[in-house]
Amino acid sequence: MTLGIKPLGACEVKEPYSIENLPPLLIGGTVFNTLFSEDPYKVPAVEILNNAFCRGLNAIDTSPYYGPSEEILGNALKQLRSKWPRSSYYISTKAGRIGENEFDYSRESVRKSVLRSLKRLDTEYLDLVFMHDIEFVSDTDIFEALKELKLMKNEGLVRNIGVSGYPLDLLYKVTFLAKTKYTEDIGPLDVVLSYSNGCLQNTSLFEMYENFFSQCSVKKLLNGSILSMSLLRSGSTHSFHPASPQLKSKVQEIAQYLKDKYNIEMADLATRFAIRKWLFEIEPQGNANNLEWNSKCSIILGVSSVQEFTAALENYWNVKSNINEINVKDQPIFDEVKELFGNKHWNETWPSGIKHNL
């Protein structure tokens, strides 16, 4: 149990309903997948969700691409239904990506995917559906798929729609064109999900923040994979990670340096960095010892145990309340890490997807 840790917010979906009311931290579904867990069925989904909902983290994000994730979460939600009715939490999922190299953005497939997700997650509606990893399909396919999502939004099956992916420039261009060129068939997207671009090694998302709101009229911007898919930790990086060998080597060098000089685990520092910079400092409010969350921004967290969940909440409150002057102590280390990455590796990205001509 997470006794002694304050809730992050209300343990319910606020009225009037708006996707802007997503909590600061969402529970990510990637851990219920063999890529991230040796046996995803052994991850304590019921316990994690119950603890999360009790602490105001009443939102989950998943995808059909994450193997059994939707089914595992759907079964967990069924078991919790008497305590947590459907109206008390948000469900976000995705469509379009089927396998590592398999995508189907056809309108028929998108509709089938959403209907299947509704069944797996045992719900009559989905709060949010993203087109998953849009960089891997053509421009035409992206917008046709979004048109189908918009139809399902009009039908009430989906309440909010958006796009997810890695290349920030493509996410921005698609979101901008949905609003300006495809006004009638799509219109402004509700939410955009970027991953590995708002973390200790790459802050490109922070620099694009204003454009998504002022030029694209999104309601919410989500930051995923704040540890960059296992890159930003002292342990080994997952074998599938697409970063260059040079970047992986540099990260391990910095992780060891942090342990030797400061006795700090890189994953903890990276978590505090993302929480502080993304949730509290994009549009700074409050005072140094009581930072105010910018509700336009949220982070998706992958936690595979209640202990990991508890640690994430502790990091949140340590940053928000500047416990033991943690923010004052962290800042020079953040600056030092940036210098250690150097111009070559700071904001370094990796190829993802196909060429687009937007």
SULCORPE-V248930 format. One record per helix or strand of 3 or more residues. SS is the DSSP state (2 for helix, 1 for strand). FROM is the first residue (numbers start at 1). LEN is the number of residues. If there is no record, write none. Layout:
# SULCORPE-V248930
<<SS:FROM:LEN> <SS:FROM:LEN>>
This chain:
# SULCORPE-V248930
<<2:19:3> <1:25:4> <2:40:3> <2:45:10> <1:59:3> <2:69:11> <2:86:3> <1:90:6> <1:97:3> <2:107:14> <1:128:4> <2:134:3> <2:139:17> <1:161:5> <2:168:13> <1:191:5> <2:204:11> <1:220:5> <2:245:18> <2:266:15> <1:297:5> <2:306:15> <2:323:23>>
